[in-house]
Amino acid sequence: MDVDGLEVIAVLVVMGLFVKVLEQFGLFEPVGAGGAGGGGGGEEEDSIEDDFELSTVCYRPEGLEKLQEQTKFTKKELQILYRGFKNECPSGMVNEETFKLIYSQFFPQGDSSTYAHFLFEAFDTNKNGSVSFEDFVTGLSVILRGSIIDRLNWAFNLYDLNKDGCITKEEMTDIMKSIYDMMGKCTYPSMQEDAPREHVENFFQKMDRNNDGVVTIEEFIESCQKDENIMQSMQLFDHVI
């Protein structure tokens, strides 16, 4: 990835990496996988659907039909996602430490704990310190199946650390530092210490259209929509599952 564009599209690229992390750790698999079992498929579907209605884990998920209405996943996709989620998270909930563990194994050359914290905050919409299956598929639905506006709103929410409706230079600096820390010195061995700050300045030159020192959601969406690289990056998620 071009370093000059990192301040604009880093979050989109790492969102893609997040999907790959989930795939690597078995939280979901391609929809067509495991479908060659002939007559056994119906029994498996019934078993998975029963899990939604008669879950024995500590946390009981919403009904399948309700989640289908709330997301842009099909019934079959939700069944596969839930099977992987339950296998990895028998309690039915994911805490922040689990997020950090996944990212630490995926980015061993760096310190991914801060970025994992920010990403966890974006998925923990109820702010109760845990991510349920509903939280998981709702966020994933936006990233993978949402409109461009939906995805940009999700990315903005990730950048807006204190959720006050605007991105400050301090927030953007924290995000950029967390990404550099996660990638590690092996990725950018000659990177100067002040590189995150320089990228933040570039970000604000592009996004802060009225020069008031903060980037609003309107400025963010308008700027992203005019950037061909960002639009192309958004489309990379269209066929992940």
C-alpha positions in Angstrom: 0.0 0.0 0.0 1.2 3.5 -0.9 2.4 5.1 2.4 1.2 8.5 1.1 -2.4 7.3 1.1 -2.2 5.6 4.5 -3.8 8.4 6.4 -6.9 8.1 4.2 -7.5 4.4 3.5 -5.7 2.7 6.4 -8.9 1.9 8.3 -10.4 0.4 5.2 -7.4 -1.9 4.6 -7.4 -3.0 8.2 -11.1 -3.6 8.1 -10.3 -6.0 5.3 -7.6 -7.6 7.5 -10.1 -7.9 10.2 -12.3 -10.1 8.0 -9.2 -12.2 7.2 -8.4 -12.5 10.9 -11.9 -13.8 11.5 -11.6 -16.3 8.7 -8.2 -17.5 9.9 -9.4 -18.1 13.4 -12.5 -20.0 12.3 -15.1 -17.3 13.1 -16.6 -17.8 9.7 -15.9 -19.7 6.5 -16.9 -19.3 2.8 -20.6 -19.9 2.4 -20.1 -22.8 0.0 -17.7 -24.6 2.3 -18.8 -27.9 3.8 -21.8 -28.2 1.4 -20.8 -31.5 -0.2 -22.3 -33.7 2.5 -25.3 -34.8 0.4 -28.4 -35.6 2.5 -26.7 -34.6 5.8 -27.0 -30.9 5.0 -30.6 -30.6 6.1 -29.9 -32.2 9.5 -27.0 -29.8 10.0 -29.2 -26.8 9.1 -31.8 -28.0 11.6 -29.2 -28.4 14.3 -27.8 -24.9 13.8 -31.2 -23.4 13.7 -32.0 -25.2 17.0 -29.0 -23.5 18.5 -30.6 -20.2 18.0 -33.8 -21.2 19.7 -32.4 -23.5 22.4 -28.9 -22.2 23.0 -27.2 -23.7 26.0 -24.4 -21.1 26.1 -24.4 -18.4 28.7 -25.7 -15.8 26.2 -28.7 -16.6 24.0 -28.7 -14.9 20.6 -31.6 -13.3 18.8 -33.8 -15.5 16.6 -32.5 -16.2 13.2 -35.4 -14.5 11.4 -34.9 -11.3 13.4 -31.2 -11.2 12.6 -32.0 -11.7 9.0 -34.2 -8.7 9.1 -31.6 -6.6 10.9 -28.7 -7.5 8.7 -28.1 -8.1 5.0 -27.1 -11.8 5.5 -29.1 -14.7 4.3 -30.4 -17.4 6.6 -27.6 -19.8 5.4 -24.9 -17.2 5.9 -26.1 -16.4 9.5 -26.1 -20.1 10.3 -22.5 -20.5 9.1 -21.4 -17.3 10.9 -23.1 -18.5 14.1 -21.5 -22.0 14.0 -18.0 -20.5 13.7 -18.8 -17.9 16.4 -20.1 -20.4 18.8 -17.2 -22.8 18.2 -14.7 -20.0 19.0 -16.7 -18.3 21.7 -18.8 -20.9 23.6 -20.0 -18.3 26.1 -21.7 -16.4 23.3 -19.7 -13.2 24.0 -16.3 -11.9 23.0 -14.4 -9.6 25.3 -11.7 -7.1 24.6 -8.9 -9.4 25.6 -10.0 -11.9 22.9 -9.8 -9.2 20.3 -6.3 -8.3 21.5 -5.2 -11.9 21.4 -6.4 -12.4 17.8 -4.6 -9.3 16.6 -1.5 -10.1 18.5 -1.2 -13.4 16.8 -2.0 -11.9 13.4 0.5 -9.1 13.8 3.3 -10.6 15.8 5.9 -8.1 14.5 4.1 -5.2 16.2 1.9 -4.1 19.1 -1.7 -4.4 18.0 -3.3 -3.9 21.4 -4.3 -0.3 21.0 -5.8 -0.8 17.5 -7.6 -3.9 18.8 -9.0 -1.7 21.6 -10.3 0.9 19.1 -11.9 -1.8 16.9 -13.5 -3.5 19.8 -15.0 -0.2 20.9 -16.5 0.1 17.4 -18.2 -3.3 17.6 -19.3 -3.0 21.2 -22.2 -0.7 20.3 -23.9 -1.3 23.7 -20.8 -0.3 25.6 -21.1 -3.2 28.0 -17.5 -4.5 27.6 -18.5 -7.5 25.4 -19.4 -8.2 21.8 -22.4 -10.5 21.2 -23.2 -12.4 18.1 -25.7 -9.7 17.2 -23.1 -7.0 17.6 -20.7 -9.1 15.5 -23.0 -9.7 12.5 -24.4 -6.2 12.6 -21.0 -4.7 12.2 -19.9 -7.3 9.7 -23.1 -6.7 7.7 -22.2 -3.0 7.4 -18.6 -3.7 6.4 -19.4 -6.4 3.9 -22.9 -5.7 2.6 -23.6 -2.0 3.5 -23.8 0.8 1.0 -20.8 3.1 0.5 -22.4 5.6 2.9 -23.0 2.9 5.5 -19.4 1.8 5.3 -18.1 5.3 5.5 -20.2 6.0 8.5 -18.8 2.9 10.2 -15.2 4.0 9.4 -16.0 7.5 10.7 -17.3 6.0 14.0 -14.1 4.1 14.4 -12.0 7.3 13.9 -14.3 9.3 16.2 -12.9 7.8 19.4 -15.1 9.8 21.9 -18.2 9.6 19.7 -18.9 13.3 19.7 -19.6 13.5 16.0 -16.3 14.9 14.8 -12.7 13.7 14.4 -10.0 15.8 16.1 -6.3 15.8 15.3 -5.6 14.1 18.6 -8.0 11.2 17.8 -6.5 10.8 14.3 -3.0 10.8 15.8 -4.0 8.1 18.2 -5.5 6.0 15.4 -2.4 6.5 13.2 0.0 5.6 16.0 -2.0 2.4 16.7 -1.8 1.4 13.1 2.0 2.0 12.9 2.5 0.2 16.2 0.5 -2.8 14.9 2.4 -3.0 11.6 5.7 -2.8 13.4 9.2 -1.7 12.4 9.5 -4.6 10.0 6.8 -3.1 7.8 8.2 0.5 7.7 11.8 0.1 8.9 12.8 3.6 7.8 9.7 5.4 9.0 10.4 8.5 11.0 9.0 9.0 14.5 6.9 11.9 13.4 5.4 10.1 10.4 2.0 9.6 12.1 1.8 13.3 12.8 2.6 14.1 9.1 -0.1 11.8 7.9 -2.6 13.4 10.3 -1.8 16.8 8.8 -2.3 15.4 5.3 -5.6 13.8 6.4 -6.9 17.2 7.7 -5.7 19.1 4.6 -7.9 16.7 2.5 -10.9 16.3 4.9 -11.2 19.5 6.9 -12.9 21.6 4.2 -13.8 24.6 6.4 -10.5 24.6 8.3 -12.1 24.6 11.7 -9.7 22.0 13.1 -12.1 19.1 13.2 -13.6 16.7 10.5 -17.3 16.2 10.6 -19.1 13.2 9.1 -20.3 15.3 6.2 -16.8 16.4 5.4 -15.5 12.9 5.8 -18.1 11.3 3.4 -17.8 14.1 0.8 -14.0 13.8 0.7 -14.0 10.0 0.6 -16.5 9.9 -2.2 -14.2 12.1 -4.3 -11.2 9.9 -3.7 -11.0 7.1 -6.3 -8.6 5.0 -4.2 -11.0 5.0 -1.3 -13.9 4.0 -3.5 -12.0 1.1 -5.0 -10.9 0.0 -1.5 -14.5 0.0 -0.4 -15.5 -2.4 -3.2 -12.9 -5.0 -2.1 -15.3 -6.1 0.6 -18.2 -6.9 -1.7 -17.4 -10.6 -2.2 -15.6 -11.6 0.9 -18.5 -14.0 1.8 
